[in-house]
Amino acid sequence: AGNLTLAQAYIADNTPPERRARAFGLIGIAFGVGFFIGPAVTGFLSAAYGLNAPIYVAAAMSALSIVATATLLKDRARPSAEGRGRLDALHWKTYVQYFARPGLRGRLFQFLFFMLSFSTFISGFALFAERRFAWDGRPFGPREIGYLFAFVGFLGIILQGGFIGRL
């Protein structure tokens, strides 16, 4: 529901620098847990209740996330209407400055290509697996693909929580 970016921005703004790396590591673990639980529940729901059930559950969870974000996060001071106009103009200038830095520009493009690759994998793999793989003589369906993505999420939890944290 787009809340990973919000969580990262909130951590960057509200976490002391000495605790920030740990906080971002926890976000990585939470993302892995979500990537584990979400596809597993989707696989189960689609097999038991049809293809519409995961959509309704995801919509309800997104609504719950919006309510939790609006009610649980500390309210920060909001700029006046005049200040917001200046901030909007400053934001774009700030973004341009980030891309002007040679070391940071490469990392930003690297992150862009990583997210593009990851999104392409997530959206395209289900179609590929359905046409390429079979389980018990049937092509992969939502259940098998959900369970496969859940396994990938489980590996992400192990990597983010175990190996990357120690490094």
N, C-alpha and C positions, 0 to 999 in steps of 0.2 A: 504494500500500500504506500510505498514511498517513505516509510518511516525510518529506514536505515540512514538516509542522508540527514534527516532531522536529528536522529540520535547522535550521529557523528558531529554535527554542528553544535549540539547542546554540550557534548563532552568537551569539545575544543574550547567553548566559551566558559564553561563552569567548572573545569577540573584543573587543579594546580599542575604546573608543568611536570613536577616530579611524580605525579600519579597518572599522568595522561596516557603513557604507553600501556600501563596495566588496564586502564579503562577501555582503551581501544581493543586490547586483547579480549576483554570480556564481551565487547560487542561482536567480535569475530566468533567467539564461542556461541553467543546467543544466535547469531546468523546460522551457524552450523546446526544448532538445536532446532531452529525453525525449518531449516532445509531437511532435517531428519524427520521431524514430526509432521510437517505439512504434507509432503508427498505420501507418507505412510497412511495418514488419515484419508487423503484423497483417494489412494488406491483402494482402501477399505470401503469408503463411502460409495465410490463409483461402482464397485462390484456388488455391494449390498443394496443400494438404493437408487442407482442410475446416475447418469452423467450430470444431472442438475444439482444433486445434493452437495457436491463439493463447492459449487459456485455459491450456493446460499450460505454455506458455512463460512466460506472465505469472506463474503460480504458482511456477515455478522461479526466476524473477527476484526475486519477493517473498521467497522463502526465502533466496536469496543476499543480499538486502538486510538481512534480519534477522541472518544470520550475520556479515555485514560490520559492522553496527552494534554487535553484541555483542562482536566481537573487535577492531575497529580504533579505536573511540572510547575516549578516556581514561576510566577509571573514576573517578567522583566519589565523595566520601565519602557514605555512606548514613546517614540518621538512625536512631536506635534505634527500637524498636517504640513506646515512649512518645512519642518525638519525632515519629514519623509521624502519630500520632493528632492531636497539636497542629497539625502542618502541614496536615492535611486540613481542619481547621476554619479555619485561617488562610487557606487558598486561597480558600474561598468568600467570606470577608470581603474579601479582596483584590479579587476579581472585582467585587463590589458597589461597592467604592470606585472602580474604573475607570469604571463606568457612572454614578457620581455626578458625575464631572467633566464639565462642559458641553462643552468642546472635544473631549475624547476620546470621549465618548458618541456624538457624531455620526460620528466616524471609524470607531468600532467597528460602528455600524449600517450605515455605507456599505460596510465590508468584508463584513459579513454579506450584504447585498443583492448585492454583486458576486459573492461565491462562490455564492450561490443562483442568480443569473442564469447564471453560467458553467456550473454543474452542470446546470441545466435545458437549456442550449444543447447541451452535450456529450451528454446522454442523449436528448434529443428530436430533435436534428438528423438522426440516422441514419434515424429513422422518417419524418421529413418529406422528406428527400432521396430515400428509396426510393420514395415515392409521387409526388414532384413532378418529379424529374429523370431523364433517360435518357442513356445513353452507348452508341453503336453500336446504337441501337434497343432496348436492354434497360434496365430500371430500374436505378438505382444499387444496387449490392450492397455487401458488406463490402469488397471490393477498392477500389472507387471512393471509398467513404466514408473508408476508411483513408488513401488517397492524398490526399484533400481535407484531412483533419485533419493530415496530414504537412505539407502546404503551409501551413496555418495555423501549425503549429509553426515552420516555416522563417521565416515572417514575424515570429513572436515572438522568434526568435533575433536577427534583424536589428534589431528595435525595442529589445529589452533590451540587446543587446550594442553596438549602434552608436549609436542615437539617444538612448536614455534615459541611457546611461553618459556621454555627452558633455554632456547637459543637467545 
